[in-house]
Amino acid sequence: MRETLESIVGWLGHGTRNVRTGVLAMLVLTVVLPAAATERQVIPFDMTPSGHMVVPLRINGSAEAVGVIDTAATYAMIDGATASAAGVPPPDELSVNVLGLEGLQIFPVVHVDSLSAGNMRIDAFPAALSRRIAVAGIHNVVPLTALEGDVVDFDFDEGRVLVYDGRPDRSTGLASSRMRMHVRQGLWFAEVKLNGVKGLALIDTGSSISYVNSRFAEAAGARPNDEKTQTIRGITGGNVAIRVATARKFTLGDHRVTGPDLIVADPALFAHLGMDEEPAMVLGLDYLSIFRVQLDRRRGYLVLGIAGSRSGMGGVQLNAVGTHIRTD
């Protein structure tokens, strides 16, 4: 998917963290069930100071590059410099629609011979060609649909993505909570609650921040915080007005975050997905990276694990002030 995002947002937490924005952009294609993986794939990654997850890539067997594994993407994207270094032929007459913050944009399609990351390799695939990916240090996008296996497992403590068949690994020693996932136009959403009000959250490892739409903020009675109003600028240009609201409680399965500040924005993304009139949000790395994140695509569950007073299924409570973690 995606074009990735970039921008800034500045200080959003109660003194908890500086979060630079990632503004989401995505290709909306059909969902593909994961194919059977022949071996466990292990893909290393690093976290940048801006809060993005970057993966070392090798394109066409020779060109070295960096990119993101984006759970909110259903199509690969390559930037012009990477394509040139890898000897990717110029685009043909094919094009693809990319959905960004401000609506659909058309990108030319190129054909890539191979892409590898860790022991994962993709052969002979199309990619959207973008010369405008503006996230510092990020140039390419690997979509979730490129990863074969029932489970995609993001281990932020070890800096690796694991892809495998079967059920999510339970030998992590973490307190885990399971959340039902839903698919909308090829994108994975998890059920969450804001001040007790249910909504759907797009699981987006390509975004460094999370944000809720107006419908969700209003239904939940989140308190406006005018002092922290910011602007998100999409990587394809243009600004999207946002505001900040403070909630009492944000619930992810059995895990609870108290007193979070949340960005409130209504980009064209939600309207295109038909979600502008229902509680919805983007769940980015500012929250996801706190957990061990396991997407069980075969069974339709998101499992979030975190260190707590006990292992197994069960929740922990996180205090947004200083990101101090308290067990129940």
C-alpha positions as CSV (number, residue, x, y, z in Angstrom):
1,M,0.0,0.0,0.0
2,R,0.9,2.9,0.7
3,E,2.6,5.5,0.2
4,T,3.9,6.1,3.3
5,L,3.6,9.0,5.3
6,E,5.3,11.6,6.7
7,S,5.0,14.6,8.7
8,I,5.1,15.8,12.0
9,V,3.1,16.1,14.7
10,G,5.0,16.9,17.7
11,W,4.2,16.3,21.3
12,L,1.0,14.3,21.8
13,G,1.3,12.4,25.0
14,H,1.2,13.5,28.6
15,G,4.9,14.0,28.5
16,T,5.3,10.5,27.2
17,R,6.8,10.6,23.8
18,N,7.6,12.7,20.9
19,V,5.7,11.2,17.9
20,R,6.5,12.2,14.4
21,T,3.6,11.5,12.2
22,G,3.1,9.0,9.7
23,V,0.2,9.7,7.6
24,L,-1.4,6.7,6.1
25,A,-1.8,6.1,2.4
26,M,-2.9,2.8,0.9
27,L,-3.8,0.8,-2.0
28,V,-7.1,-0.9,-1.7
29,L,-7.1,-4.2,-3.5
30,T,-8.8,-7.5,-2.7
31,V,-7.8,-9.5,0.4
32,V,-5.7,-12.6,-0.2
33,L,-5.7,-15.4,2.3
34,P,-2.1,-16.2,3.3
35,A,-0.5,-19.1,1.4
36,A,1.1,-21.9,3.2
37,A,4.7,-21.0,4.3
38,T,7.3,-23.7,3.8
39,E,9.5,-22.3,6.5
40,R,9.4,-19.7,9.3
41,Q,10.4,-16.4,7.8
42,V,12.5,-14.1,9.9
43,I,12.8,-10.4,8.9
44,P,15.0,-8.0,11.0
45,F,14.0,-4.4,11.4
46,D,15.1,-1.3,13.2
47,M,13.0,1.6,14.7
48,T,13.9,5.1,13.6
49,P,14.0,8.1,15.9
50,S,10.7,9.2,14.2
51,G,9.0,6.0,15.3
52,H,9.0,4.2,12.0
53,M,9.9,0.5,11.5
54,V,12.5,0.1,8.7
55,V,13.6,-3.1,7.1
56,P,16.8,-3.7,5.1
57,L,15.9,-4.8,1.6
58,R,17.7,-6.2,-1.4
59,I,16.0,-5.5,-4.8
60,N,16.7,-7.6,-7.9
61,G,19.5,-9.4,-6.0
62,S,21.9,-6.5,-5.9
63,A,20.5,-3.0,-4.9
64,E,20.3,-2.4,-1.2
65,A,17.5,-0.3,0.1
66,V,15.2,0.2,3.1
67,G,11.5,0.0,3.4
68,V,8.6,-0.8,5.7
69,I,6.5,-3.8,6.2
70,D,3.1,-2.2,6.2
71,T,0.0,-4.0,7.5
72,A,-2.2,-1.3,6.0
73,A,-0.8,-2.0,2.5
74,T,-2.1,-4.4,-0.1
75,Y,0.3,-3.5,-2.9
76,A,4.1,-3.0,-3.1
77,M,5.6,0.4,-3.6
78,I,9.1,1.3,-4.8
79,D,10.6,4.8,-5.1
80,G,12.3,6.1,-8.2
81,A,15.9,6.0,-6.9
82,T,15.6,2.4,-5.7
83,A,14.1,1.4,-9.0
84,S,16.9,3.0,-10.9
85,A,19.6,1.5,-8.8
86,A,18.1,-2.0,-9.1
87,G,17.7,-1.7,-12.9
88,V,13.9,-1.9,-12.8
89,P,12.6,-1.2,-16.3
90,P,10.6,2.0,-16.8
91,P,6.8,1.7,-16.1
92,D,4.5,0.4,-18.8
93,E,1.0,1.6,-19.5
94,L,-0.4,0.0,-16.4
95,S,-1.4,2.2,-13.4
96,V,-2.8,1.7,-10.0
97,N,-5.0,3.8,-7.7
98,V,-3.4,4.7,-4.4
99,L,-5.6,5.9,-1.5
100,G,-3.9,8.6,0.6
101,L,-5.2,11.0,3.2
102,E,-6.8,13.3,0.6
103,G,-8.2,10.6,-1.7
104,L,-7.2,8.4,-4.6
105,Q,-4.1,9.1,-6.7
106,I,-2.8,7.2,-9.7
107,F,0.7,5.7,-9.8
108,P,2.5,4.0,-12.7
109,V,3.3,0.3,-12.3
110,V,6.7,-1.3,-12.7
111,H,7.7,-4.9,-12.6
112,V,10.4,-6.0,-10.1
113,D,12.3,-9.3,-10.5
114,S,12.9,-10.0,-6.8
115,L,12.8,-8.5,-3.3
116,S,14.4,-10.1,-0.2
117,A,14.4,-9.2,3.5
118,G,15.9,-11.6,6.0
119,N,15.1,-15.1,4.7
120,M,12.0,-13.9,2.9
121,R,12.0,-13.5,-0.8
122,I,9.4,-12.4,-3.3
123,D,9.8,-13.0,-7.0
124,A,8.4,-11.3,-10.1
125,F,5.9,-8.9,-8.7
126,P,4.3,-5.5,-9.8
127,A,4.9,-2.4,-7.7
128,A,3.6,1.1,-7.7
129,L,6.3,3.6,-8.7
130,S,6.4,6.7,-6.5
131,R,8.9,9.6,-6.7
132,R,7.3,11.3,-3.7
133,I,7.8,9.1,-0.7
134,A,8.9,11.7,1.8
135,V,9.4,9.8,5.0
136,A,13.1,10.3,6.0
137,G,15.0,7.1,5.4
138,I,12.1,5.1,4.0
139,H,11.8,4.5,0.3
140,N,9.8,1.3,-0.3
141,V,6.8,-0.5,1.0
142,V,6.3,-4.3,1.4
143,P,2.6,-5.1,1.9
144,L,1.2,-7.6,4.3
145,T,-0.2,-9.6,1.4
146,A,3.4,-10.4,0.3
147,L,4.1,-12.4,3.5
148,E,3.1,-16.0,3.3
149,G,1.9,-17.7,6.4
150,D,-1.0,-17.8,8.9
151,V,0.6,-15.6,11.4
152,V,2.6,-12.4,11.0
153,D,4.3,-11.8,14.4
154,F,6.0,-8.4,15.2
155,D,8.5,-8.8,18.0
156,F,9.5,-5.2,18.8
157,D,11.8,-6.3,21.7
158,E,14.0,-8.4,19.4
159,G,13.5,-6.2,16.3
160,R,12.2,-8.9,14.0
161,V,9.1,-10.0,12.1
162,L,8.3,-13.7,12.2
163,V,6.0,-15.3,9.6
164,Y,4.8,-18.8,10.1
165,D,1.9,-21.3,9.9
166,G,-0.2,-22.6,12.7
167,R,-1.2,-20.5,15.7
168,P,0.4,-17.5,17.4
169,D,3.4,-18.4,19.5
170,R,2.3,-18.7,23.1
171,S,5.8,-19.3,24.6
172,T,6.5,-15.6,24.9
173,G,5.9,-15.3,28.7
174,L,3.8,-12.3,28.1
175,A,0.3,-11.3,29.2
176,S,-1.7,-11.6,26.0
177,S,-5.1,-10.4,24.9
178,R,-7.0,-11.5,21.8
179,M,-9.1,-9.2,19.6
180,R,-11.4,-10.1,16.8
181,M,-10.3,-8.7,13.3
182,H,-12.4,-7.8,10.4
183,V,-11.5,-7.2,6.7
184,R,-12.6,-4.1,4.8
185,Q,-11.4,-3.9,1.2
186,G,-8.4,-6.0,1.9
187,L,-7.4,-4.1,5.1
188,W,-7.3,-5.6,8.6
189,F,-9.3,-3.9,11.4
190,A,-9.4,-4.8,15.1
191,E,-12.2,-4.2,17.5
192,V,-11.3,-1.5,20.2
193,K,-13.1,0.7,22.7
194,L,-12.7,4.4,23.5
195,N,-14.3,5.4,26.8
196,G,-16.3,2.1,26.5
197,V,-17.6,2.9,22.9
198,K,-16.8,0.3,20.3
199,G,-15.0,1.1,17.1
200,L,-12.8,-0.5,14.4
201,A,-9.0,0.2,14.3
202,L,-7.0,-0.2,11.1
203,I,-3.8,-2.0,12.1
204,D,-1.1,0.1,10.5
205,T,2.6,-0.7,11.0
206,G,3.4,1.8,8.4
207,S,2.2,4.8,10.5
208,S,4.1,6.1,13.4
209,I,1.0,7.5,15.1
210,S,-2.6,6.6,15.8
211,Y,-5.6,8.8,15.2
212,V,-9.4,8.5,15.5
213,N,-12.1,9.9,13.3
214,S,-14.6,12.6,14.5
215,R,-17.4,10.1,14.8
216,F,-15.4,8.0,17.2
217,A,-14.2,10.9,19.3
218,E,-17.7,12.4,19.6
219,A,-19.4,9.1,20.3
220,A,-16.9,8.4,23.1
221,G,-17.1,11.9,24.5
222,A,-13.4,12.5,24.2
223,R,-12.5,16.0,25.6
224,P,-11.1,18.5,23.0
225,N,-7.6,19.7,23.7
226,D,-7.2,22.9,21.6
227,E,-3.7,23.5,22.8
228,K,-2.4,20.4,21.1
229,T,-4.0,20.9,17.7
230,Q,-1.6,20.2,14.9
231,T,-1.5,19.6,11.2
232,I,-0.7,16.4,9.4
233,R,0.9,16.8,6.0
234,G,0.7,13.8,3.7
235,I,3.7,12.7,1.7
236,T,2.0,13.5,-1.5
237,G,1.5,17.1,-0.4
238,G,-1.3,19.0,1.1
239,N,-2.5,19.4,4.6
240,V,-5.2,17.7,6.6
241,A,-6.6,19.7,9.6
242,I,-6.7,17.8,12.8
243,R,-7.3,18.3,16.5
244,V,-6.4,16.5,19.7
245,A,-8.8,15.1,22.3
246,T,-8.2,13.5,25.6
247,A,-10.0,10.3,26.5
248,R,-10.4,8.6,29.9
249,K,-9.7,5.1,28.7
250,F,-8.6,3.4,25.5
251,T,-9.2,-0.4,25.5
252,L,-7.4,-3.0,23.3
253,G,-8.9,-6.3,24.2
254,D,-8.1,-6.8,27.9
255,H,-5.4,-4.1,27.8
256,R,-6.3,-0.6,28.9
257,V,-4.6,2.7,28.4
258,T,-5.7,5.5,30.8
259,G,-5.8,9.2,30.0
260,P,-4.4,9.1,26.4
261,D,-4.3,12.1,24.1
262,L,-5.5,11.1,20.6
263,I,-5.3,12.9,17.3
264,V,-8.8,13.4,15.7
265,A,-8.8,13.7,11.9
266,D,-11.2,13.0,9.0
267,P,-9.1,12.3,5.9
268,A,-10.7,11.1,2.7
269,L,-9.3,7.7,3.6
270,F,-12.3,6.9,6.0
271,A,-14.9,8.3,3.6
272,H,-13.5,6.1,0.8
273,L,-13.8,3.1,3.0
274,G,-17.4,4.1,3.9
275,M,-16.4,4.6,7.5
276,D,-16.8,8.3,8.0
277,E,-20.1,7.8,9.8
278,E,-18.9,5.0,12.1
279,P,-16.4,5.0,14.9
280,A,-13.0,4.2,13.3
281,M,-9.4,4.9,13.8
282,V,-5.8,4.1,12.7
283,L,-3.8,2.1,15.2
284,G,-0.2,3.0,14.5
285,L,3.2,2.2,16.0
286,D,3.0,4.6,18.9
287,Y,0.7,2.0,20.5
288,L,1.5,-1.2,18.6
289,S,5.2,-1.0,19.4
290,I,4.4,-1.3,23.1
291,F,3.2,-4.9,22.5
292,R,4.2,-8.2,20.8
293,V,1.8,-7.9,17.9
294,Q,0.6,-11.2,16.3
295,L,-1.9,-11.1,13.4
296,D,-3.6,-14.5,13.1
297,R,-4.9,-14.1,9.6
298,R,-6.2,-17.7,9.3
299,R,-8.5,-17.4,12.3
300,G,-9.1,-13.6,12.2
301,Y,-7.6,-12.5,15.5
302,L,-5.1,-9.9,16.7
303,V,-3.1,-10.9,19.7
304,L,-1.3,-8.2,21.8
305,G,1.2,-9.4,24.4
306,I,3.0,-7.3,27.0
307,A,5.1,-7.9,30.1
308,G,2.9,-8.2,33.1
309,S,2.6,-9.9,36.5
310,R,1.4,-13.0,34.8
311,S,1.8,-14.8,31.5
312,G,-0.9,-16.2,29.3
313,M,-4.2,-14.6,28.3
314,G,-5.0,-11.5,30.3
315,G,-4.7,-7.7,30.2
316,V,-2.4,-5.1,31.7
317,Q,-3.1,-1.4,32.3
318,L,-0.9,1.3,30.8
319,N,-0.9,4.8,32.2
320,A,-0.4,7.4,29.4
321,V,1.5,9.6,31.8
322,G,5.2,8.6,31.2
323,T,4.0,5.4,29.5
324,H,4.3,3.8,32.9
325,I,3.0,0.3,32.8
326,R,1.0,-1.1,35.7
327,T,-0.3,-4.7,35.9
328,D,-3.9,-5.3,37.0
